[in-house]
Amino acid sequence: MTPSSSTGAKTGAGRDELLRKLRERIVGFAASRIQRDAAEDLAQEVLILIHEKYSHVEPLEELLPLALRIVRFKMMGLRRKTVRHGEHTAVPVDELPLTDGAADPLLLAERREMTVRLKQAVGQLGERCRKLLALKLDGKSFAEIQAVMGAASLNTVYTWDLRCRKQLMELMGTDSEHSR
């Protein structure tokens, strides 16, 4: 082994040890704010980013603040994504109440009444609103709806959606107490 290759091996091992310590700090920091498994995934993403884009940064004194800054940005992105996807309001299945299989007669009557009112109201909507509603129920995104309906802009689809929902609520006779 040549002197230069043994130095390279030490440097690689030293970098690995440095990244291991950095990973522990990142996971500790992130786990204090999010779930442990998500914190470990986040730490892995940060280390990959540091390895790919910041391999020139060597001392721990420089790497740690850089890594923690990246973690903060990634956690903010994770939170935005969670809110955007509605995952922050999700209820775990194991926390759902168990029913005995017998439906509440009052609840069944309210649902039947609501279904009748909904069918009548949808029948009174204009063609554009019915088509928009059908596309939304098919799971289409607003961008896909824009393309299908030939809207000039995405904001136009948002406006149509708002107006159609408002009209539907008015036709159903839903007051502000029921819509909350």
SETOR-783650 format. One line per field, with one value per atom (N, C-alpha, C, O): residue in three letters; atom name; x, y, z. Coordinates in steps of 0.05 Angstrom, whole numbers. Layout:
code: (Ala ...)
site: (CA ...)
u: (X ...)
v: (Y ...)
w: (Z ...)
***
This chain:
code: (Met Met Met Met Thr Thr Thr Thr Pro Pro Pro Pro Ser Ser Ser Ser Ser Ser Ser Ser Ser Ser Ser Ser Thr Thr Thr Thr Gly Gly Gly Gly Ala Ala Ala Ala Lys Lys Lys Lys Thr Thr Thr Thr Gly Gly Gly Gly Ala Ala Ala Ala Gly Gly Gly Gly Arg Arg Arg Arg Asp Asp Asp Asp Glu Glu Glu Glu Leu Leu Leu Leu Leu Leu Leu Leu Arg Arg Arg Arg Lys Lys Lys Lys Leu Leu Leu Leu Arg Arg Arg Arg Glu Glu Glu Glu Arg Arg Arg Arg Ile Ile Ile Ile Val Val Val Val Gly Gly Gly Gly Phe Phe Phe Phe Ala Ala Ala Ala Ala Ala Ala Ala Ser Ser Ser Ser Arg Arg Arg Arg Ile Ile Ile Ile Gln Gln Gln Gln Arg Arg Arg Arg Asp Asp Asp Asp Ala Ala Ala Ala Ala Ala Ala Ala Glu Glu Glu Glu Asp Asp Asp Asp Leu Leu Leu Leu Ala Ala Ala Ala Gln Gln Gln Gln Glu Glu Glu Glu Val Val Val Val Leu Leu Leu Leu Ile Ile Ile Ile Leu Leu Leu Leu Ile Ile Ile Ile His His His His Glu Glu Glu Glu Lys Lys Lys Lys Tyr Tyr Tyr Tyr Ser Ser Ser Ser His His His His Val Val Val Val Glu Glu Glu Glu Pro Pro Pro Pro Leu Leu Leu Leu Glu Glu Glu Glu Glu Glu Glu Glu Leu Leu Leu Leu Leu Leu Leu Leu Pro Pro Pro Pro Leu Leu Leu Leu Ala Ala Ala Ala Leu Leu Leu Leu Arg Arg Arg Arg Ile Ile Ile Ile Val Val Val Val Arg Arg Arg Arg Phe Phe Phe Phe Lys Lys Lys Lys Met Met Met Met Met Met Met Met Gly Gly Gly Gly Leu Leu Leu Leu Arg Arg Arg Arg Arg Arg Arg Arg Lys Lys Lys Lys Thr Thr Thr Thr Val Val Val Val Arg Arg Arg Arg His His His His Gly Gly Gly Gly Glu Glu Glu Glu His His His His Thr Thr Thr Thr Ala Ala Ala Ala Val Val Val Val Pro Pro Pro Pro Val Val Val Val Asp Asp Asp Asp Glu Glu Glu Glu Leu Leu Leu Leu Pro Pro Pro Pro Leu Leu Leu Leu Thr Thr Thr Thr Asp Asp Asp Asp Gly Gly Gly Gly Ala Ala Ala Ala Ala Ala Ala Ala Asp Asp Asp Asp Pro Pro Pro Pro Leu Leu Leu Leu Leu Leu Leu Leu Leu Leu Leu Leu Ala Ala Ala Ala Glu Glu Glu Glu Arg Arg Arg Arg Arg Arg Arg Arg Glu Glu Glu Glu Met Met Met Met Thr Thr Thr Thr Val Val Val Val Arg Arg Arg Arg Leu Leu Leu Leu Lys Lys Lys Lys Gln Gln Gln Gln Ala Ala Ala Ala Val Val Val Val Gly Gly Gly Gly Gln Gln Gln Gln Leu Leu Leu Leu Gly Gly Gly Gly Glu Glu Glu Glu Arg Arg Arg Arg Cys Cys Cys Cys Arg Arg Arg Arg Lys Lys Lys Lys Leu Leu Leu Leu Leu Leu Leu Leu Ala Ala Ala Ala Leu Leu Leu Leu Lys Lys Lys Lys Leu Leu Leu Leu Asp Asp Asp Asp Gly Gly Gly Gly Lys Lys Lys Lys Ser Ser Ser Ser Phe Phe Phe Phe Ala Ala Ala Ala Glu Glu Glu Glu Ile Ile Ile Ile Gln Gln Gln Gln Ala Ala Ala Ala Val Val Val Val Met Met Met Met Gly Gly Gly Gly Ala Ala Ala Ala Ala Ala Ala Ala Ser Ser Ser Ser Leu Leu Leu Leu Asn Asn Asn Asn Thr Thr Thr Thr Val Val Val Val Tyr Tyr Tyr Tyr Thr Thr Thr Thr Trp Trp Trp Trp Asp Asp Asp Asp Leu Leu Leu Leu Arg Arg Arg Arg Cys Cys Cys Cys Arg Arg Arg Arg Lys Lys Lys Lys Gln Gln Gln Gln Leu Leu Leu Leu Met Met Met Met Glu Glu Glu Glu Leu Leu Leu Leu Met Met Met Met Gly Gly Gly Gly Thr Thr Thr Thr Asp Asp Asp Asp Ser Ser Ser Ser Glu Glu Glu Glu His His His His Ser Ser Ser Ser Arg Arg Arg Arg)
site: (N CA C O N CA C O N CA C O N CA C O N CA C O N CA C O N CA C O N CA C O N CA C O N CA C O N CA C O N CA C O N CA C O N CA C O N CA C O N CA C O N CA C O N CA C O N CA C O N CA C O N CA C O N CA C O N CA C O N CA C O N CA C O N CA C O N CA C O N CA C O N CA C O N CA C O N CA C O N CA C O N CA C O N CA C O N CA C O N CA C O N CA C O N CA C O N CA C O N CA C O N CA C O N CA C O N CA C O N CA C O N CA C O N CA C O N CA C O N CA C O N CA C O N CA C O N CA C O N CA C O N CA C O N CA C O N CA C O N CA C O N CA C O N CA C O N CA C O N CA C O N CA C O N CA C O N CA C O N CA C O N CA C O N CA C O N CA C O N CA C O N CA C O N CA C O N CA C O N CA C O N CA C O N CA C O N CA C O N CA C O N CA C O N CA C O N CA C O N CA C O N CA C O N CA C O N CA C O N CA C O N CA C O N CA C O N CA C O N CA C O N CA C O N CA C O N CA C O N CA C O N CA C O N CA C O N CA C O N CA C O N CA C O N CA C O N CA C O N CA C O N CA C O N CA C O N CA C O N CA C O N CA C O N CA C O N CA C O N CA C O N CA C O N CA C O N CA C O N CA C O N CA C O N CA C O N CA C O N CA C O N CA C O N CA C O N CA C O N CA C O N CA C O N CA C O N CA C O N CA C O N CA C O N CA C O N CA C O N CA C O N CA C O N CA C O N CA C O N CA C O N CA C O N CA C O N CA C O N CA C O N CA C O N CA C O N CA C O N CA C O N CA C O N CA C O N CA C O N CA C O N CA C O N CA C O N CA C O N CA C O N CA C O N CA C O N CA C O N CA C O N CA C O N CA C O N CA C O N CA C O N CA C O N CA C O N CA C O N CA C O N CA C O N CA C O N CA C O N CA C O N CA C O N CA C O N CA C O N CA C O N CA C O N CA C O N CA C O N CA C O N CA C O N CA C O N CA C O N CA C O N CA C O N CA C O N CA C O N CA C O)
u: (17 0 18 37 12 27 19 -4 36 29 4 -12 1 -22 -48 -69 -47 -72 -80 -104 -60 -67 -79 -97 -70 -81 -110 -127 -115 -142 -160 -184 -151 -167 -174 -197 -155 -160 -180 -198 -177 -195 -223 -242 -226 -253 -265 -289 -249 -259 -266 -286 -249 -255 -280 -296 -284 -309 -333 -354 -331 -353 -360 -383 -340 -344 -358 -376 -348 -360 -389 -406 -395 -423 -440 -464 -429 -444 -452 -475 -433 -439 -459 -477 -456 -474 -502 -522 -504 -530 -544 -568 -529 -541 -552 -574 -537 -546 -571 -590 -571 -594 -619 -640 -616 -639 -649 -673 -631 -639 -655 -675 -644 -657 -685 -705 -686 -712 -732 -756 -722 -740 -753 -774 -740 -752 -776 -791 -779 -801 -820 -843 -811 -828 -824 -807 -839 -837 -810 -796 -801 -774 -768 -747 -787 -781 -779 -763 -796 -794 -768 -756 -759 -734 -710 -691 -711 -689 -689 -668 -713 -714 -703 -689 -711 -702 -672 -659 -661 -631 -617 -597 -629 -617 -617 -597 -639 -641 -620 -608 -617 -598 -570 -554 -563 -536 -530 -508 -550 -546 -541 -523 -556 -553 -525 -512 -517 -490 -468 -449 -472 -452 -450 -428 -473 -474 -466 -451 -476 -472 -452 -441 -446 -429 -405 -397 -395 -373 -348 -329 -346 -323 -323 -302 -345 -347 -337 -349 -317 -304 -309 -319 -302 -303 -332 -351 -336 -362 -374 -398 -357 -366 -381 -398 -374 -387 -410 -431 -406 -426 -451 -473 -449 -472 -492 -515 -483 -503 -516 -539 -499 -509 -530 -552 -524 -543 -569 -591 -567 -591 -608 -632 -595 -610 -625 -649 -612 -625 -648 -669 -644 -665 -689 -712 -685 -707 -723 -748 -709 -722 -738 -761 -726 -740 -764 -784 -762 -785 -808 -831 -801 -822 -835 -860 -819 -830 -848 -869 -840 -856 -883 -903 -882 -907 -925 -949 -914 -930 -943 -967 -928 -939 -961 -981 -957 -977 -1003 -1024 -1001 -1025 -1038 -1062 -1022 -1032 -1047 -1068 -1038 -1051 -1072 -1086 -1076 -1097 -1090 -1107 -1065 -1057 -1057 -1057 -1056 -1055 -1082 -1084 -1103 -1130 -1138 -1159 -1120 -1127 -1128 -1113 -1147 -1150 -1140 -1150 -1122 -1113 -1136 -1154 -1136 -1157 -1161 -1184 -1140 -1142 -1155 -1162 -1158 -1171 -1201 -1215 -1210 -1238 -1256 -1249 -1279 -1297 -1308 -1315 -1311 -1323 -1353 -1363 -1368 -1397 -1406 -1391 -1429 -1439 -1453 -1464 -1452 -1464 -1492 -1502 -1505 -1532 -1530 -1518 -1542 -1541 -1562 -1583 -1555 -1572 -1595 -1590 -1620 -1643 -1644 -1651 -1638 -1638 -1617 -1623 -1593 -1572 -1580 -1575 -1592 -1600 -1621 -1620 -1640 -1661 -1649 -1656 -1630 -1617 -1601 -1602 -1587 -1572 -1591 -1585 -1613 -1633 -1643 -1645 -1650 -1661 -1640 -1646 -1615 -1593 -1589 -1584 -1590 -1586 -1608 -1602 -1633 -1655 -1650 -1653 -1644 -1639 -1615 -1616 -1594 -1571 -1578 -1570 -1593 -1601 -1617 -1614 -1636 -1653 -1636 -1640 -1618 -1602 -1583 -1580 -1571 -1553 -1568 -1558 -1593 -1610 -1617 -1622 -1616 -1623 -1598 -1601 -1574 -1550 -1548 -1560 -1532 -1527 -1509 -1497 -1507 -1491 -1462 -1449 -1450 -1422 -1417 -1397 -1435 -1431 -1434 -1418 -1453 -1456 -1431 -1422 -1421 -1397 -1373 -1357 -1370 -1348 -1349 -1329 -1373 -1378 -1371 -1358 -1379 -1374 -1344 -1334 -1330 -1301 -1287 -1268 -1296 -1284 -1289 -1272 -1314 -1320 -1304 -1299 -1296 -1278 -1249 -1233 -1244 -1217 -1198 -1174 -1209 -1192 -1182 -1196 -1157 -1146 -1157 -1169 -1153 -1163 -1149 -1162 -1124 -1110 -1122 -1125 -1129 -1142 -1169 -1177 -1184 -1211 -1208 -1225 -1188 -1183 -1180 -1192 -1164 -1160 -1185 -1191 -1200 -1224 -1246 -1259 -1248 -1270 -1261 -1278 -1236 -1226 -1226 -1230 -1221 -1220 -1195 -1174 -1196 -1174 -1151 -1128 -1158 -1137 -1147 -1170 -1128 -1135 -1152 -1170 -1147 -1164 -1193 -1211 -1198 -1225 -1239 -1262 -1225 -1236 -1241 -1262 -1223 -1227 -1252 -1268 -1256 -1279 -1305 -1324 -1305 -1328 -1334 -1358 -1314 -1318 -1331 -1350 -1320 -1331 -1360 -1377 -1366 -1394 -1413 -1435 -1403 -1420 -1426 -1448 -1406 -1410 -1429 -1446 -1426 -1444 -1473 -1491 -1476 -1503 -1514 -1538 -1498 -1508 -1517 -1538 -1502 -1510 -1536 -1553 -1539 -1564 -1588 -1609 -1584 -1605 -1613 -1636 -1594 -1600 -1613 -1623 -1612 -1624 -1607 -1617 -1581 -1563 -1556 -1546 -1561 -1554 -1526 -1513 -1516 -1489 -1484 -1462 -1506 -1502 -1495 -1478 -1508 -1503 -1477 -1466 -1468 -1444 -1418 -1396 -1419 -1395 -1384 -1363)
v: (-23 0 25 26 44 68 87 86 106 125 141 147 149 165 149 160 123 107 102 100 99 95 121 119 144 169 172 181 163 164 146 153 122 104 117 114 130 143 166 169 181 203 193 204 171 160 149 154 136 126 149 148 170 194 207 216 209 221 205 215 178 160 164 165 166 170 197 200 217 244 244 256 230 229 212 218 192 176 194 193 209 228 249 256 259 279 267 281 242 229 227 232 220 219 245 247 267 294 302 313 295 302 287 299 261 245 256 258 262 273 299 303 316 342 338 350 322 319 303 309 283 267 283 275 305 322 338 350 337 353 336 344 313 295 266 261 247 220 208 217 189 178 166 172 150 138 158 156 179 201 216 225 219 233 217 229 191 175 177 178 177 180 207 210 227 255 257 270 244 244 232 241 210 197 215 217 229 248 270 278 280 302 292 307 269 258 254 259 244 241 268 270 288 314 326 337 322 332 317 329 291 275 284 287 289 296 326 331 344 373 387 408 376 390 372 374 356 338 354 344 379 396 407 417 406 416 393 372 398 377 379 360 401 401 400 411 386 382 410 413 429 456 469 486 462 473 455 465 429 410 410 409 412 411 434 428 459 480 477 482 469 465 443 446 420 398 405 398 420 427 447 447 465 483 467 473 448 431 416 413 405 390 408 400 432 451 455 455 460 464 439 441 416 391 386 376 393 389 408 401 433 452 441 443 430 419 395 392 379 356 365 353 385 396 407 402 422 433 411 413 390 368 354 347 350 337 353 342 379 396 396 394 398 398 372 373 350 324 318 297 335 331 309 299 301 280 288 271 314 324 320 322 315 311 281 274 264 236 223 230 205 190 162 149 152 124 105 109 84 64 52 46 47 34 52 43 78 97 101 116 90 93 78 56 89 74 49 50 29 4 5 15 -4 -4 -33 -52 -36 -64 -74 -96 -59 -68 -57 -56 -49 -38 -8 6 1 30 45 35 69 86 95 106 90 97 126 134 143 172 180 196 169 174 164 178 141 131 149 154 158 176 203 213 214 239 235 252 212 207 204 214 190 187 214 220 231 257 274 288 273 288 278 294 252 241 251 258 251 261 290 298 307 335 339 357 323 326 319 333 297 289 311 317 322 344 368 380 376 399 396 414 373 368 369 379 359 360 388 393 407 435 451 474 440 454 457 441 476 479 458 443 456 435 436 416 461 464 454 440 461 452 422 409 410 381 367 347 378 366 369 350 393 398 379 367 376 358 329 315 320 293 288 267 308 305 304 289 320 320 293 282 282 256 234 213 238 218 220 205 240 243 260 259 275 291 315 326 323 347 372 370 395 420 425 435 418 421 403 411 378 360 370 368 381 392 416 419 432 455 446 457 424 414 403 408 387 374 395 393 415 434 458 475 460 481 508 529 509 534 550 537 576 593 591 591 588 587 569 563 562 545 561 550 587 604 604 607 601 600 575 577 553 528 531 522 544 548 565 560 585 603 588 590 572 555 537 534 524 505 519 509 543 557 565 561 575 583 559 561 537 513 501 493 501 491 509 499 535 554 550 550 547 543 517 515 496 470 472 461 486 489 505 498 525 541 524 525 508 491 469 461 460 440 452 437 478 491 488 488 485 481 509 526 513 538 536 515 558 559 540 532 533 515 487 473 478 451 449 427 470 469 470 467 474 476 450 448)
w: (0 0 0 15 -17 -18 3 13 11 32 25 43 0 -7 -5 3 -11 -10 19 25 37 66 77 94 68 77 67 82 43 31 47 51 56 71 98 107 111 136 133 149 112 107 102 112 87 82 107 112 124 150 168 182 168 184 175 192 149 138 146 153 145 153 182 189 199 228 233 249 218 220 212 225 190 180 199 202 212 232 256 265 265 288 279 294 255 245 242 248 233 231 258 260 279 305 314 326 309 317 301 311 275 258 267 270 272 281 307 311 326 352 349 362 332 327 315 324 294 279 296 296 312 328 350 361 358 378 367 382 341 328 312 308 302 286 296 313 285 293 287 268 303 301 273 262 263 237 214 196 216 196 200 180 225 230 219 208 220 209 178 166 166 137 129 109 144 139 141 125 162 166 142 133 132 109 84 70 80 58 60 41 84 89 84 72 94 90 60 51 46 17 4 -13 11 0 7 -10 32 41 25 16 21 7 -22 -34 -35 -63 -69 -88 -53 -59 -41 -49 -17 1 10 33 -7 0 6 19 -3 2 31 40 45 73 91 91 106 122 153 164 166 195 205 193 228 240 247 246 254 262 239 243 214 191 182 172 184 174 191 180 217 235 230 226 229 223 196 192 176 149 149 138 163 164 178 168 200 215 199 201 183 166 145 139 133 113 125 113 149 163 168 163 176 181 155 155 133 108 99 90 103 95 113 104 139 157 149 150 142 133 108 105 90 65 71 59 90 99 111 105 127 139 118 118 99 77 61 54 55 40 55 44 82 98 98 96 101 101 74 72 53 26 19 6 29 24 44 42 64 84 105 119 106 124 153 171 158 186 200 224 184 196 196 205 186 184 212 230 215 241 236 217 252 249 252 268 236 236 263 271 277 304 324 346 318 337 330 345 308 301 320 329 327 346 332 309 348 338 341 362 322 324 327 319 337 341 316 316 295 270 266 243 287 286 281 297 259 253 269 276 276 291 273 251 280 263 256 234 276 271 250 232 253 234 206 186 204 178 165 141 181 171 161 140 176 168 142 125 139 115 91 69 94 72 64 40 83 78 63 44 72 60 31 13 27 0 -19 -42 -10 -27 -34 -57 -14 -18 -37 -55 -34 -51 -80 -99 -85 -112 -125 -148 -110 -121 -128 -149 -110 -114 -138 -154 -141 -163 -190 -210 -189 -213 -222 -245 -203 -209 -217 -226 -214 -221 -251 -266 -260 -289 -299 -283 -325 -338 -329 -323 -329 -321 -293 -288 -274 -246 -244 -229 -258 -257 -268 -257 -290 -302 -283 -280 -271 -253 -229 -220 -218 -195 -203 -187 -226 -235 -238 -230 -249 -252 -225 -222 -206 -179 -166 -153 -170 -158 -171 -159 -196 -210 -200 -208 -183 -172 -189 -186 -208 -225 -209 -192 -215 -203 -217 -238 -205 -217 -244 -262 -246 -271 -293 -316 -286 -305 -312 -336 -293 -299 -317 -335 -313 -331 -360 -378 -364 -391 -403 -426 -387 -397 -404 -425 -387 -391 -408 -415 -415 -432 -419 -432 -393 -379 -386 -392 -386 -393 -373 -381 -347 -327 -304 -302 -288 -264 -245 -232 -243 -225 -234 -217 -260 -269 -258 -250 -258 -247 -217 -208 -203 -174 -170 -152 -186 -184 -190 -175 -211 -218 -194 -187 -183 -161 -137 -126 -130 -108 -112 -95 -136 -142 -143 -133 -154 -156 -128 -122 -111 -84 -69 -54 -72 -59 -69 -53 -95 -106 -96 -90 -95 -85 -56 -49 -40 -12 -10 7 -26 -26 -35 -23 -56 -66 -46 -44 -30 -10 14 31 16 39 64 87 60 83 94 79 120 132 144 143 155 165 188 193 203 226 216 228 194 184 168 167 157 140 155 144 181 197 204 217)
***
